[in-house]
Amino acid sequence: MNPEHEYYGRWQSAEATYVQELYDLEDRVIGYYFVLKSGGQPVGYYVTSARTDLPPILEYGADPSKPEFEAAAEGERIYYFGGRGAITGQDGAQATAEIRERVEAQNEAAAEAKKVPAANLRQSEEEPAAPPENAEDVIASLTLAPHPDAAAEWERVANPPRGAVAAALPDTYKLDVPFIYQRTAGIDGPGSACGPTTLAMILQYLGKQGLDVEDARYYNNSVVGLVNGNRNIMSTGAFGTTAGNMVFGLQNTLRPRPGWTFAQIDAASSGAIEKYKSRIASGRPPALMWDKLVLFPWTDAELKWHWQAGSAYTYSGGNFMFGVKDPDRDSTTRYYNWTSNQSGFLFVSYAK
């Protein structure tokens, strides 16, 4: 790990304790979950791959554990889908059936929502109302993407070149994006406030860098007021904030507005990694949107998307890992393998 990495100091003496296996929906072992301990105290977690068509490192963070995994009942397996979440079950058939039921419930909730007109709904021209989900397509999309260079990365792990320790240190960059909890008292619709809160974190960061943006200073220095103001600007509803409305929110809170450009970038598109890196390295944290998080039990029943603030990146063993601040968790940075997760998220980039 690069000495400049935010976890370098606290993890230098840490020991990895194996906890359990992780599975895909075909009941194949896909990864292993470890808790890191230093001085007997948990200081982080790691998810490593169990297959050579996937990169060695899938995810890690400084949380003392991963709550989604710890919630599994005795005898249940954990079915892991990268940054999009996990689900538990006795076997893959039960887990798959549960996903189908949740997709059906999501579609029914969406149909009911369409029957109730919302006076403040602003639907982006670029992002029409989402059609019902097809359960089989959702299930297929949860498969972690194989890495074309995975075999070579495993070889480097198994047989590192002699004398190459220093040269192998990864490139690392991190922004001190401030954390705001979306369920802070006073925030409207906290269950679907991840979009407004992510925008608030981005604006607070940019404001501290000296940019004239509509941060908490425009709301009597209240971050709660800022989040609620963002919610109104983006017309965030029960299903969350669309990517098009996040662009609208950024366009209307970055000051002066002329001269800024905005783009929605799919993580699987050509050059997406370099674009993400450029936003972090230039001090412009992107807004990152995961889709279909309604499938997983710790999200609110109607939430269709989940937003996080991009805040860091690093290379580890040849893997590109991107770091995010999650408004529904805590202030620590969580890192995910880009290639394994690229089918599950997009990010909104902005520049001047």
Secondary structure, 3 states (H helix, E strand, C coil): CCCCCCCHHHHCCCEEEEEEEEECCCCCEEEEEEEEEECCEEEEEEEEECCCCCCCEEEEECCCCCHHHHCCCCCCEEEECHHHCEEEECCHHHHHHHHHHHHHHHHHHHHHHHHCCCCCCCCCCCCCCCCCCCHHHHHHHCCCCCCCCHHHHHHHHHCCCCCCCCCCCCCEEECCCCCCCCCCCCCCCHHHCHHHHHHHHHHHHHHHCCCCECCHHHHCCCHHHHHHHHHHHHCCECCECCHHHHHHHHHCCECCCCCCEEEEEECCCCCHHHHHHHHHHCCCCCEEEEECHHHCCCCCCCCCEEEEEEEEEEEECCEEEEEEECCCCCCCEEEEEHHHHCCCEEEEEEEC
